[in-house]
Amino acid sequence: MSDARISGTTAEVAAALAAAPRWRAAEIAFWVLTVAALFALPRHQLIGNEIAILALFALSLDLILGYAGVVSLGHAAFFGLGAYVAGLLAKAGYGDPLFGLVVAALAATSVGFATSFLVLRGADLTRLMVTLGVALLLGEIANRAAWLTGGADGLQGIAMKPIFGIFDFDMRGHTAFSYSLAVLFLLFVVARRLVHSPFGWSLRAIRDNPLRAAAIGVPVGPRLRAVYTLSAAYAGVAGALLAQTTQFVSLDVFAFDRSADVLLVLVIGGAGYLYGGLIGALLFKLAQDVLSGLTPQYWHFWVGLLLVVLVLVGRERIARGAKSVLKGLTRRSRGPAVAPKSEGA
């Protein structure tokens, strides 16, 4: 290969890497519509808060699953830890929301870093079992320490102070939704910057072929531990948001169902491009809200059926079908095309 061709290819790669972090119009529109939901849907603020928290939780898992290829069946361990830390701080009189977020993130970061050496040693099946074991262990500790956590009765008596000393948490959930959405956006910006950095591209290389990544000099172990620790911090913040906005924490935050649900969210929305967790959280929560209203006892069946259809048909085919339907509707709305008259007519 000639030097001119090599330099041209290098320039193309450099231009592509430089353009990747730029915000696209579709991304800006997504966040504008999200903020508009704060004011356009005043009666749905509570479910909006749940969607924002679940989206942040899914974002934390996407960092390790979608970009590093690390599977986890116990990501609720860090979510639950953050929830209990924030709840216990508020119950002890330290009810400032931002202080609780920071302490919960630090606690989840510490546990994530400590367990990363154990989780990342084995292959995928080993990691699944170890992450599940960590979640079960923390859940049992919370259950046994009923004098501190409330045990099966849950952690009650959580009293949160106003955000910045101004914004009180209201019953309609407007402050909670605004608060969770702001935290989600800020952490999303950090994650977006991270995945488009050289660190993020090295994670993709490790995900695709860890042996080749190690051969070209990428420190596989330290990079995986770093992103696993960051993912734990994000999950801890999501759990803290749940505790602060609902002012109640139960053992359910460590449950296997919560880890399974966030995996399902990524399956629905797609892993490896950050917005998959956000879109998946929106679709999952809306489906849960609608289907549980129609069939309260069997809504899991319909969500499972949706997952089966998604896997069998494929997300790409569904997207192409939706685009073709939208094009057809657009053509009908415009009406039949009028053929131009010939000059001789």
Secondary structure, DSSP 8 states (H G I E B T S, - for coil): --HHHHHHHHHHHHHHHHHTTS--HHHHHHHHHHHHHHHH-GGGHHHHHHHHHHHHHHHHHHHHHTTT----S-THHHHHHHHHHHHHHHHTT---HHHHHHHHHHHHHHHHHHHHHHHTTS-HHHHHHHHHHHHHHHHHHHHH-HHHH-GGG-B-------BTTTB---TT-HHHHHHHHHHHHHHHHHHHHHHTSHHHHHHHHHHH-HHHHHHTT--HHHHHHHHHHHHHHHHHHHHHHHHHHHS-B-GGGG-HHHHHHHHHHHHHH-SSSSHHHHHHHHHHHHHHHHHHHH-TTTHHHHHHHHHHHHHHH-HHHHHHHHHHHHHHHHHHHH--------TT-
